[in-house]
Amino acid sequence: MTVVASIKSNYEDGYAPVLVRKETKEKLKAFRKTLDDRDLNQERRLVTAALEYCLSNEAVLKEVLRNVPNVVIADLETRYEV
């Protein structure tokens, strides 16, 4: 007897996958749980809205870019288990 694993599909028309750090994903989930309308505020919509806001606001984008080195450090710490 062969057991076929069910694969969860997260495909949503009009969306493409984006990778985020696990810590960020957990913060996003926790934030979403504080919102009243969870269906409207699905994670993909929250991330899209945040990215669109950052990309359309030069001052915010500069602030975000100042944080990139911190993300690089977290990536290296994860990779090399520092």
Legacy VTK file of the C-alpha trace (Angstrom):
# vtk DataFile Version 3.0
C-alpha trace
ASCII
DATASET POLYDATA
POINTS 82 float
0.000 0.000 0.000
1.388 3.366 -1.021
0.666 6.390 1.081
0.456 9.612 -0.858
1.209 12.690 1.204
-1.147 15.568 0.841
0.717 18.679 -0.230
-0.655 21.928 1.101
-0.963 24.434 -1.696
-0.502 28.073 -0.799
-0.968 29.268 -4.357
-3.033 32.412 -4.685
-3.737 33.904 -8.080
-1.849 37.179 -8.502
0.725 36.418 -5.794
4.315 35.134 -5.925
6.278 33.541 -3.071
8.484 35.728 -0.878
10.842 34.415 1.758
11.018 36.029 5.181
12.971 35.059 8.271
11.160 32.725 10.656
11.246 35.360 13.388
9.529 37.830 11.057
6.890 35.270 10.120
6.144 34.648 13.809
5.861 38.401 14.491
3.518 38.735 11.518
1.336 35.880 12.773
1.203 37.395 16.258
0.324 40.818 14.836
-2.401 39.358 12.641
-3.993 37.668 15.656
-4.496 41.096 17.250
-6.578 42.309 14.298
-10.359 42.156 14.246
-10.847 41.172 10.601
-8.378 38.349 10.081
-9.886 37.329 6.749
-9.347 40.770 5.265
-5.915 41.069 6.892
-4.400 37.846 5.642
-0.612 37.654 5.906
-0.059 37.971 2.160
-2.106 41.163 2.107
-0.351 42.643 5.121
3.064 41.928 3.599
2.022 43.315 0.218
0.648 46.493 1.829
3.819 46.955 3.904
6.111 46.452 0.923
4.061 48.759 -1.293
4.164 51.417 1.434
7.935 51.105 1.811
8.611 51.086 -1.915
6.438 54.146 -2.533
7.832 56.279 0.306
11.476 57.297 -0.121
12.016 58.249 3.529
10.576 54.945 4.756
12.576 53.009 2.160
15.813 54.629 3.373
14.891 53.666 6.940
14.216 50.075 5.855
17.518 49.908 3.997
19.355 50.998 7.158
18.002 47.817 8.774
19.276 45.463 6.051
22.704 44.965 7.720
20.878 43.660 10.817
19.099 41.099 8.653
22.406 40.080 7.058
23.882 39.561 10.524
20.879 37.430 11.551
21.281 35.372 8.362
24.961 34.768 9.073
24.290 33.892 12.702
21.666 31.384 11.580
23.881 29.899 8.899
26.915 29.522 11.129
25.021 29.062 14.401
26.973 31.827 16.106
LINES 1 83
82 0 1 2 3 4 5 6 7 8 9 10 11 12 13 14 15 16 17 18 19 20 21 22 23 24 25 26 27 28 29 30 31 32 33 34 35 36 37 38 39 40 41 42 43 44 45 46 47 48 49 50 51 52 53 54 55 56 57 58 59 60 61 62 63 64 65 66 67 68 69 70 71 72 73 74 75 76 77 78 79 80 81
